[in-house]
Structures are given as C-alpha cells and as structure tokens.
Amino acid sequence: MGKNQDEIFSWLEDSILALEHGFTDFLEQMERAGWDQNQIILKVPKEPVLVLQHLDQEV
C-alpha cells in the first residue's frame, strides 16, 4: 500500500468515527426532545453525497 492509500484509509476511519459520534448524539437529542426512535423514518439519498472537511476541524 502506498502512502496516499494509507492517508485515505486514515481519513476514512476518522470520517466514520465522526459520523458515528454525530449520529449517536443526534439520536440522543431526538430522544430528549420526546421523539420515539422506533418511529423515526430517515430518508437517505440514493446517490452518495461527499462532504469534504478539513481533518483538523472539530466535528
């Protein structure tokens, strides 16, 4: 594996961890607001959405 590929995997890992953290927080906020998680329907776009963000920014 080359250095660029290692950097990409590291970036993907950081992105997935940030997404998991943010989604957990989202669900906790919804629950505190009185929403029933079992009744929430999330719509996901059919096409992938790529959001670029500097890795040094807080998520």
DAPE-V571967 format. One record per pair of residues at least 24 apart in sequence whose C-alpha atoms are under 10 Angstrom apart, sorted by sequence separation. I is the first residue (numbers start at 0). J is the second residue. D is the distance in whole Angstrom. If there is no record, write none. Layout:
I/J/D + I/J/D
//
This chain:
14/50/10 + 14/51/10 + 21/58/8 + 14/52/9 + 20/58/9 + 14/54/8 + 17/57/9 + 18/58/9 + 13/54/8 + 17/58/6 + 10/53/10 + 10/54/8 + 14/58/9
//
